[in-house]
Amino acid sequence: MMFTGLLIINAIWFSMAFHTFSIKHRSFAKVVTPREQRSHHLFDVLAESGRFLGGMNFAFALCNIMLLLNLDLFPNDAQKAFLLFIFGIAHGSQFIFNVPVALENRKGGGVWQVFKMPMLFIFVTDFITMALNLLGAGYYIL
């Protein structure tokens, strides 16, 4: 039951990230770009590059959905731990690379504002999903 619940959480969060970065890529770029810099030609580069991040999130979302549809594919605890560890790292990579920006924010700098919505929501949710998956992996290992 815990494995299924984590797969559902992962599928939802990765799907939301896919939507944000790939489908709403210009909105994503606006979140991380100050208004006065949005007319710069690099804004379009940033917006389009978000689609790459969205593509990776799509792959993780699809993997979780496929696992939900085929729960017996990985029946033993070591396999479940392995999968949850990988998903935890995927969430964690999106969290950890925001940490240096957040630290710069505390000093008055940083290339975007981590502690303002919607980035704060993303930052916190990436941490929570990372922690849940890693705790789940630990549960299945022990």
Secondary structure, DSSP 8 states (H G I E B T S, - for coil): -HHHHHHHHHHHHHHHHHIIIIITHHHHHHHHS-GGGTTSHHHHHHHHHHHHHHHHHHHHHHHHHHHHHTGGGS-SHHHHHHHHHHHHHHHHHHHHTTHHHHHHHHTT--SS-TTSTTHHHHHHHHHHHHHHHHHHHHHHH-
